[in-house]
Amino acid sequence: MTMILRGKQKRYLRAQAHSMRPIFSVGKQGLTQTWLDQLQTAIDKRELFKVNILPNAGVDVATLQAFIEEHSDIQVVQTIGHTLVLFGVSHDKNHRHYSQAVAAI
């Protein structure tokens, strides 16, 4: 389920993610379907989190962003250096905290 985000909605999500620490990292194993499946599982539980690219990873920010957006319904809200803020609507209605707040904006 993809939600098209407007400017005010992205600003709200960036503000909510500001104090978060990255919970996923991309390392030397690179981008795999298993890693992407883990991202989707995390989206279903949290809806909003950060991903960090480690220095030994063979990918850059643009490659990671394209991979995530092409192979899933997860959106990149913001990139800060080697960190990406990701958002997606949870498939579980009980975990839709951020998506309900974004829809109200």
N, C-alpha and C positions, 0 to 999 in steps of 0.2 A: 504494500500500500504506500504510494508515494504522495507526499504533500508538497505542492509548489509553495515555496517560501517567499514572502515579500520582505522588504527591507526592515520594517519594524519587527517582524517575526524573527529574522536573523539576528537583529540587535538584542532581542530578549534572550535568545539561545546563547549568544556569545556572553552575555552578562551572567547567565546561569552557569556556564562552563568555566568562567574565569578562575574560580578557586579550586577547580578539579585538577587532580593529577592524572597523567596518562595511565590507563589500565591495560593497554596493549602496546606491543612494540613490534617493529619489523626489523628483523636481524638478517644474519647471513643466509638463512633458508629462503628468504625472499617472500614472494607472494604465491600462496598456494590456495587451492580450493578449501582445504581444511581450515586454514587461517581465516578465510572469508566466512566459512560456516560458524566459526567461533565468534566473529564479529556480529553475525546475524543473531546468534543466541544472546549475546550481550545487549543488542538493541532491543530484543524482546523483553529483557529484564529492566533495562535502564533508560532507553530511548536517547540518551545524550551522554557522550563520553569523549575522551581524548585518546589519540593514538600517536606514539612517538616513533620516529625513524632513527634507528641506531647508526652510529658512524660506520660500522662494518657492513651495513646493508647495501646491496647492489642496486637500490632504487632511489630515485629522487622524489620530491614532493609531487610534482606533476604526474609522474608515472603512477604513484600510489593513488592519487585522486582519480585518475582516469580508470584504473583497475577497479576501484571500489564502486564508482558510479556506473561503470559499464556492466559489472557482473552482479549487482545487487540493487535493492531499492533504498540503500543508505545514501544520504546526502552529506557532502562536505560543507559545513557551515562557514568554517574559517581555517586558514592556515597561518601558523605562527612559527616561523623558522622551520624546524623539522618536526613540528607537532601539528596534527590536524584535529579539528573539532568535528565529530560526526553526529548526525541526527537521523533517526528513522522512527516511524510509527510502529509501536509494538503490536504484535498479532494478538497478545493477551490484553483484553480490555481492562483488567485489574492493574496493569502496569502503565497505563496511558496518562501519566502525570503531565509530562511536558507537552505532548501533542494536544491535549485538551486546552492547556493554557495558551498554546500557539494559535489554535483554532479560534479562540475568543478574542485574539488581538486583531 
